[in-house]
Amino acid sequence: MGEYEPKIEVQFPETVPTAKGTTVKLECFALGNPVPTIIWRRADGKPIARKARRHKSNGILEIPNFQQEDAGWYECVAENSRGKNIARGQLTFFAQPNWIQKINDIHVAIEENVFWECKANGRPKPIYRWLKNGEPLLTRDRIHIEQGTLNITIVNLSDAGMYQCVAENKHGVIFSSAELSVIAVGPDFSRTLLKRVTLVKVGGEVVIECKPKASPKPVYTWKKGRDILRENERITISEDGSLRIINVTKSDAGSYTCIATNHFGTASSTGNLVVKDPTRVMVPPSSMDVTVGESIVLPCQVTHDHSLNIVFTWSFNGHLIDFDKDGDHFERVGGQDSAGDLMIRNIQLKHAGKYVCMVQTSVDKLSAAADLIVRGPPGPPEAVTIDEITDTTAQLSWRPGPDNHSPITMYVIQARTPFSVGWQAVNTVPELIDGKTFTATVVGLNPWVEYEFRTVAANMIGIGEPSQPSEKRRTEEALPEVTPANVSGGGGSKSELVITWETVPEELQNGRGFGYVVAFRPYGKMIWMLTVLASADASRYVFRNESVHPFSPFEVKVGVFNNKGEGPFSPTTVVYSAEEEPTKAPANIFARSLSATDVEVFWASPMEKNRGRIQGYEVKYWRHDDKEENARKIRTIGNQTSTKITNLKGSALYHLAVKAYNSAGTGPSSATVNVTTRKPPPSQPPGNIIWNSSDSKIILNWDQVKALDNESEVRGYKVLYRWSRQSSTSVIETNKTSVELSLPFDEDYIIEIKPFSDGGDGSSSEQIRIPKISNAYARGAGPSTSNACTLSAISTIMISLTARSSL
């Protein structure tokens, strides 16, 4: 077959009714050569819903969840190169009725009105009808029906029953059911008795409610006591039966009875009205003007009916004061039931505002207010700005902050740099900035330093909080003005001149490219030698030259420079070149042992002249069993030619050598000498110490101490004694094992005894306490025995003729 235009063989009906929420399919099949393409579109030009799906090369259009907006004319277009063909059909929308609003059960009193309404949607729009107990209900007499509404007026018992609203269209019908219950009872107060006691204040207003259960609505009558109550300009009875009395007086107090009557009966209920005296504020809080830190009391004192409980509350700026949470500043004081004063302690700026005292009883509520103005130091100034900056000045401006009810009297400007410790006050022009001036020039700044500024305001009350810092700005560069401090030097190696100084702090360098100019010349010469060090951290310069003689004087000064140019030089000082270490060794070395731990070493200055000056001597010593490289060293200063070496080991051989030294180092060593420390002192303390008192004497006896083979022989004993209330100790030496004492006062004494030898002092006995004398005769022993005693009173100290004393 040759080519031909499309021919639609299968197409959808001209009209396709579609239910709401269902899925509809439209089919379109065409023949043609070439094979035609299928396109779906809406005839009204609207786009096909995005939820639509296409199947089998667009031959089927499927629309799920069909809605009203999907209805309309649809076209299937079949097209190829020979032509096109179109099939059209309409999708119509229909829906069964669906409830929007149903009717509900209702209970009404007889003779009242009933209104029901039901609503439904659907396509086409549903119609309504009503049923009562399954029978059709029509409009007549008291019953009015209009579409989905039912209105029954003046209901009676015959109207009770089951009602149904019916909504229907050609696609379906739905029902909504509800029951109408008609209530007809006489008045009943069993659940709604009048309030037993109603309180009201004189001059107040009261409403006594009367709400019995009754159907139909009853007629209300009120009695006061036994008399019928008549309405007047003060007394009214509302439609719901409530009794309202205004401008209450004491005579209104009494019992009140509400009587309710309808077709089915009469009932009544009685309550009492109690009239109380009104509460009045006698001493209200008064507005005050206070200063930060003060404490005040705001009074709130009332008169009230003392048979009523009274409650005081306070609010601050509309918020109740929580006395538990804010107890640091607020406290309720007064102590009487008619006083609710408020104490405010240590008042701060935040406490300014309106304070209201609220007083409440069961019959009335009233309040009294006062305003509190708090004067304090000024708030922080605002918008501190650097308007202009030079190398040493900065022009500032700012806006005043709140004065907190006390005029600002002055401003102070503070500055901070990376080098300062916190904020520092600065000099300004004008020197004193009054409270009406908002610009100033800061002077005396360091060049090329980053500054930030802040302003502090003050008034008669105090100094306020500082402002926020300004932006950071760097001052301009300038020539350096500060020279290095402590220019000195000396030392070093042979043929060197060492010059040192303290670096200039960064904040005083005045600009970038900072460095030092070192100038020096031999003492007495005219021409300076100069060296430039382009480093701000340089603090030392070494000049090396074979022409430099040892320990020769040079005049030295150090200058400064930066990118702006050269600054001044430091004052000229004299520095000596490096010296030579001593060239000769000390002579005549001699050492002797003093004890088990101490030796003394002697030497003489070198016999021949040294090329290097001698600043002192270094003594090196080591034990025979140790290595020389681990030797210890001690130094003397100046011309001292002997020294004592301590903390040695007993019975040990030591080697010693001496060298002279100066700043260049140490000279040659002397010959080595040997010395052996003495044996250690006795390790055993004196034992079996016994003391006796006879007449005016105290006699101490102890056992002889025997030295061990490796210990020094005992040469004698030291007796140490002191008053128990004193710290200074007296010492007596004896070569015997006893001593006689006479003690001068009625005092307790502390006594110790220890042996001594060539190796030093031995171990001490335990302390012996001799109590003040109370008997003519007494005796005792040291801690090794259990004897206890007292001493007789003696007036002088006497040392036995066999002992020698050293105090």
Secondary structure, 3 states (H helix, E strand, C coil): CCCEEEEEEECCCCEEEEECCCCEEEECEEEEECCCEEEEEECCCCCCCCCCEEECCCCEEEECCCCHHHCEEEEEEEEECCEEEEEEEEEEEEEEEEEEECCCCEEEECCCCEEEECEEEEECCCEEEEEECCEEECCECCEEEECCEEEECCCCHHHCEEEEEEEEECCEEEEEEEEEEEECEEEECCCCCCCCEEEEECCCCEEECCCCEEECCCEEEEEECCEECCCCCCEEECCCCCEEECCCCHHHCEEEEEEEEECCEEEEEEEEEEEECCCEEEECCCCEEEECCCCEEECCEEECCCCCCCEEEEEECCEECCCCCCCCCEEEECCCCCECEEEECCCCHHHCEEEEEEEECCCCEEEEEEEEEEECCCCCCEEEEEEEECCCCEEEEEECCCCCCCCEEEEEEEEECCCCCCCEECEEECCCEECCCCEEEEECCCCCCEEEEEEEEEECCCECCCCCCCCCEECCCCCCCCCCEEEEECCCCCCEEEEEEECCCHHHCCCCCCEEEEEEEECCCCCCEEEEECCCCCCEEEEECCCCCCCCEEEEEEEEEECCEEEEECCCEEEECCCCCCCCCCEEEEEEECCCCCEEEEEECCCCCCCCCCCEEEEEEEECCCCHHHCEEEECCCCCCEEEECCCCCCCEEEEEEEEEECCEECCCCCCEEEECCCCCCCCCCCCCEEEEECCEEEEECCCCCCCCCCCCEEEEEEEEEECCCCCCEEEEECCCEEEECCCCCCCEEEEEEEEECCEECCCCCCEEECCECCCCEEEECCCCCCCCCECCCCCCCCCCCCEEEC
